[in-house]
Amino acid sequence: MATPQLSPGVLVREVDLTVGRADNVLDNIGAIAGPFPIGPVDYPIDISTEQDLINVFGKPLSTDSQYEYWMSASSYLSYGGVLKVVRTDGSTLNNANAGVGAASTSALKIENYDDYTNNHSDGTNFTYAAKNPGTWANNLKVCFIDNLADQTIGIATTNPSNVGATIGFGVTTALTNIALAGSGTTSLFNGYLKGIITGVTTDATNGNSTINVRIVSRVSSGNTETLIDYAENSSTASYSTSSSLRFVNNSGINTGTSASSPITPSTVVDWYGQQTLGLTNSQFIGSRLHQNQLQTNIHLIELVKMMLFILQLLMTKEQLREIREQLLKNL
């Protein structure tokens, strides 16, 4: 099979005839090192297209004639093959970061992932740092949500402490004949679900008080405790409006009015779902869209594509262009 080349050249290949075929082996591998604006430092990355070069090492810049290195790499890639690209180090290179007890530390350089794991993974002079050195990350902002609670539970009272709801106290609900999924089997569980109160909000006027709760464990009737993770809408790993809550003090004794009469939640919501990020910048870079939102966007795009295809069969180019522009404005 012929190997495509965009310009005249000589390609030397060793063909093993014992396998009964000639495989298309890629022999043109090059290398370049340059002062690219982003990317890992002193670490070779295999680049096969110009788009990969942009994604990993950034666009060409006029600073220090950096564009000359970029254009050399781009020119090589246009003829096919793989280019091993290395971003060179510099004495003034540092990582943008959020320091400890200060806005930032000026003495932080994390060259690449290996450098991070070997020398900086346990660093105490920064809280967050950009993945790679350079001024590209100077204006990045980090917003995070801590693990304060799993659920926010509404309790109809003007005095939460009177019913036994106090920060640091436990909260339990009985689990009777609840099916637990195992490895290829299920079993019936009897015992109680255990959590801890991490926050209390008092509504002394209308009695719409709430408590924030972390799910901790399940305790069997035989007093065997198993640590668990919270699972939304799970009958075995979350509370619901049908739960009967009792509050337990630090001595393990049911406390408040819940000791004699369990409390039925008025509302139960996922704590994470109620959190918001107070961003002021115009762009948001996150891990991913919510699954429902992502599916909705995909379906909308597919619907627009179908509509445009049908319209192509029925309308003139001018009419189609006007409709396309209107659709894009409404997305």
C-alpha positions in Angstrom: 0.0 0.0 0.0 1.4 3.4 -1.0 2.2 5.9 1.7 0.8 9.4 0.8 3.2 12.3 0.7 2.4 15.9 -0.1 5.8 16.6 -1.6 8.6 14.6 -3.3 10.7 12.7 -0.9 12.4 9.4 -0.1 10.7 7.1 2.4 12.8 4.1 3.7 10.8 1.2 5.1 11.7 -2.3 6.2 9.0 -4.8 5.2 8.6 -8.1 7.0 7.4 -10.4 4.2 6.9 -13.3 6.7 3.6 -11.8 7.8 2.2 -11.9 4.3 1.4 -8.2 4.0 3.0 -4.8 3.9 1.9 -2.6 6.8 1.8 1.2 6.5 4.6 2.1 9.0 5.0 5.7 9.9 8.8 6.5 9.8 8.8 10.3 9.6 9.2 11.4 13.2 10.7 14.8 14.1 11.4 16.9 17.2 11.5 20.5 18.1 12.0 22.5 21.3 10.8 26.1 21.6 9.5 28.8 24.0 5.8 28.0 23.6 3.4 30.0 25.8 1.5 27.1 27.4 2.0 23.4 27.9 4.3 21.2 30.1 7.9 22.3 30.4 10.8 20.0 29.5 8.5 17.1 28.7 8.1 15.8 25.1 4.6 15.5 23.7 3.7 13.7 20.5 1.9 16.1 18.1 0.4 14.9 14.8 -1.8 17.9 13.7 -1.7 21.6 13.8 -4.8 21.6 15.9 -3.1 19.4 18.5 -0.2 21.9 18.5 -2.6 24.7 19.3 -4.4 22.8 21.9 -1.3 21.7 23.8 1.2 24.5 23.2 -0.9 27.5 22.2 -1.1 29.8 19.3 2.0 31.6 17.7 3.1 34.8 19.4 5.4 37.6 18.3 7.1 37.8 21.7 10.8 36.7 21.4 10.1 35.5 17.9 8.3 32.6 19.3 6.2 32.4 16.1 9.3 31.1 14.2 9.3 27.9 16.3 5.6 27.5 16.0 5.6 28.0 12.2 8.5 25.5 11.8 6.5 22.9 13.7 3.3 23.7 11.8 5.2 23.4 8.5 6.6 20.0 9.4 3.1 18.7 10.4 1.6 19.8 7.1 3.7 17.0 5.4 2.4 14.3 7.7 4.1 12.4 10.5 4.6 12.9 14.2 6.5 15.7 15.8 7.8 15.5 19.4 7.4 18.9 20.8 9.1 20.2 24.0 8.4 23.5 25.7 11.7 25.0 26.9 12.2 26.3 30.4 12.9 29.9 31.4 14.3 31.6 34.4 11.2 33.8 34.9 8.6 31.1 34.3 6.3 30.5 37.3 2.8 29.0 37.9 -0.1 31.3 38.7 -1.3 30.2 42.1 -3.3 31.0 45.2 -0.9 31.1 48.1 -1.3 30.2 51.7 -1.7 33.3 53.8 -1.0 35.5 50.8 -2.5 36.2 47.4 0.2 34.2 45.7 3.7 32.9 46.0 6.2 34.1 43.3 8.6 31.1 43.8 6.4 28.3 42.5 7.3 26.5 39.2 5.7 23.2 38.4 7.2 22.2 35.1 5.0 19.2 34.3 3.0 16.4 35.9 6.0 14.4 36.9 7.5 17.4 38.6 4.3 17.9 40.5 4.1 14.3 41.8 7.7 14.2 42.7 8.3 17.7 44.2 5.0 19.6 44.8 2.1 17.2 45.6 2.6 17.8 49.3 3.5 21.5 49.0 2.4 23.8 51.8 3.0 27.2 50.2 0.1 27.1 47.8 -3.6 26.1 47.8 -4.2 26.0 44.0 -1.8 26.3 41.1 -2.1 26.4 37.3 -1.3 23.1 35.6 1.6 24.6 33.7 3.8 27.7 34.0 3.1 31.0 32.3 1.1 34.2 32.4 -1.8 32.5 30.6 -3.3 31.6 33.9 -2.9 34.9 35.8 -6.6 35.8 35.6 -8.0 32.4 36.3 -10.4 32.1 39.3 -11.2 29.1 41.3 -14.6 28.5 42.9 -15.2 25.4 45.0 -17.9 23.9 47.2 -16.9 22.0 50.3 -18.4 18.8 51.7 -20.5 20.5 54.3 -23.7 18.4 54.0 -25.6 15.9 51.8 -29.2 16.9 52.5 -31.1 19.9 53.9 -34.1 18.7 55.9 -37.0 20.9 56.8 -38.5 20.5 60.4 -41.6 22.4 61.4 -40.5 24.1 64.5 -39.6 27.6 65.7 -37.0 26.1 68.1 -34.8 23.3 66.6 -32.8 22.8 69.8 -36.1 22.0 71.6 -36.7 19.0 69.3 -33.0 18.0 69.8 -31.5 19.4 66.6 -28.0 20.7 67.5 -24.9 21.0 65.4 -22.7 17.9 66.0 -25.5 15.7 67.2 -26.5 12.6 65.4 -29.7 12.0 63.4 -31.2 8.5 62.9 -34.1 6.9 61.1 -35.2 3.3 61.4 -34.7 1.0 58.4 -37.0 -2.1 58.4 -36.8 -4.9 55.9 -35.0 -2.7 53.3 -33.5 -4.6 50.4 -29.7 -4.2 50.1 -28.1 -5.0 46.8 -25.1 -7.3 47.0 -22.8 -9.1 44.6 -25.4 -10.9 42.6 -27.7 -11.2 45.6 -30.0 -9.0 47.7 -30.6 -9.1 51.4 -33.1 -7.5 53.8 -31.6 -5.0 56.2 -33.0 -4.1 59.6 -31.4 -1.3 61.7 -31.1 2.4 61.2 -29.5 5.1 59.0 -27.1 7.4 60.8 -26.1 10.9 60.0 -24.6 14.0 61.7 -26.0 17.5 61.9 -23.6 20.0 60.3 -25.8 23.1 60.2 -29.0 24.5 61.7 -31.2 27.4 60.4 -33.9 28.6 62.7 -37.2 30.2 61.5 -38.5 31.6 64.8 -41.5 33.3 63.0 -43.0 30.8 60.6 -41.5 27.6 61.9 -39.8 26.6 58.6 -36.5 25.7 60.2 -34.0 23.4 58.5 -31.0 21.3 59.3 -28.0 20.2 57.2 -27.1 16.6 57.5 -24.2 14.4 56.4 -24.9 10.7 55.8 -22.4 8.6 57.8 -23.3 5.0 58.1 -25.9 2.2 58.4 -26.1 0.4 61.8 -27.7 -3.1 61.8 -30.0 -4.5 64.5 -26.9 -6.5 65.6 -25.1 -3.2 66.2 -22.8 -3.7 63.2 -21.9 -0.3 61.7 -21.0 0.1 58.0 -19.7 3.4 56.6 -21.6 4.5 53.5 -21.7 7.3 51.0 -24.8 9.4 50.4 -26.9 8.4 47.4 -29.7 10.8 46.3 -33.2 9.3 46.5 -31.9 6.0 47.9 -34.0 4.3 50.6 -30.8 3.0 52.2 -28.5 6.0 51.9 -30.6 9.1 52.3 -33.4 10.6 54.3 -36.9 11.3 52.9 -40.1 13.0 53.9 -41.4 9.6 55.1 -38.4 9.2 57.5 -39.0 9.3 61.3 -36.1 11.2 62.7 -34.6 11.0 66.2 -31.7 13.2 67.3 -28.9 11.7 69.4 -26.6 13.6 71.7 -22.9 13.0 72.2 -23.6 10.4 74.8 -25.6 8.3 72.4 -29.0 9.2 74.0 -32.0 10.4 72.1 -32.6 14.0 73.0 -35.2 16.7 72.8 -38.8 16.0 72.0 -37.7 13.5 69.3 -36.8 11.1 72.1 -40.5 10.6 72.8 -42.0 11.4 69.4 -39.9 11.1 66.2 -39.8 14.1 63.9 -41.3 13.8 60.3 -39.4 16.1 57.9 -41.5 18.7 56.1 -39.1 18.9 53.2 -35.9 17.0 52.1 -33.7 18.4 49.3 -30.2 17.6 48.0 -27.8 20.0 49.6 -25.4 20.2 46.6 -28.3 21.0 44.3 -29.0 24.2 46.4 -25.5 25.6 46.1 -24.6 28.4 43.6 -21.3 29.8 42.4 -21.0 33.6 42.6 -19.1 34.2 39.3 -18.7 37.7 37.8 -16.6 36.8 34.7 -18.3 36.2 31.3 -16.9 32.7 30.8 -17.3 29.5 32.8 -14.9 26.6 32.7 -16.3 23.6 34.5 -16.0 19.8 34.6 -19.1 19.1 32.6 -22.7 20.1 32.0 -25.5 18.4 34.0 -26.5 15.3 32.1 -30.1 16.5 31.5 -28.9 19.8 30.1 -26.3 18.1 27.9 -28.9 15.7 26.4 -31.3 18.6 25.8 -28.6 20.6 23.9 -27.8 17.5 21.8 -31.4 16.9 20.9 -31.8 20.6 20.0 -28.8 20.6 17.7 -30.0 17.4 16.0 -33.4 19.0 15.5 -31.9 22.1 13.9 -29.8 20.0 11.6 -32.8 18.1 10.4 -34.8 21.3 9.9 -32.0 22.8 7.8 -31.7 19.6 5.7 -35.5 19.7 4.9 -35.4 23.4 4.1 -32.5 22.8 1.7 -34.9 20.7 -0.4 -37.7 23.3 -0.5 -36.2 26.7 -0.5 -33.7 28.9 -2.4 -30.3 29.6 -0.9 -31.2 33.2 0.0 -34.3 32.1 1.9 -32.4 29.3 3.6 -29.6 31.8 4.7 -32.2 34.1 6.3 -33.8 31.2 8.2 -30.4 29.9 9.4 -29.4 33.3 10.7 -32.7 33.5 12.6 -32.2 30.1 14.1 -28.7 30.9 15.3 -30.0 34.1 17.0 -32.6 32.1 18.9 -30.2 29.3 20.2 
